[in-house]
Amino acid sequence: MTVKTECSFSADDVGKNLYRKRTFYRIEVIQEVIAKDQDEADSLFLDHGGIDYSRVNEIANSGMGVETSVIDADYDDSDTTEYRGKVVYEDTEFAKEDGDVEIDQFADEHAKVEA
């Protein structure tokens, strides 16, 4: 019975063996986004975050006869969206005029800030 493989082989390989190894990796993706509220952030993460599944096959190493036949990535789980701070003007005299801003981790998520 013939075995299908991605490995190249020739008559020079007669007597050698074909091996397969399955390895599982856990990939953690942490992303942040600036948004007006949690709903917009969730929408941005959903539409523009995560991983590009079309490029998953690009992450495997090959060489010296090692060939990759399958790479798969499945969604497993995620945390809820976490508030990290609000974009505010720095506490300096000309911050507003100069456009100097920072992320204030202690600012109220729902407080209105003067633009």
Helices and strands as residue ranges (DSSP letters): G 11-13, H 38-48, G 53-59, E 86-89, H 95-98, E 101-104
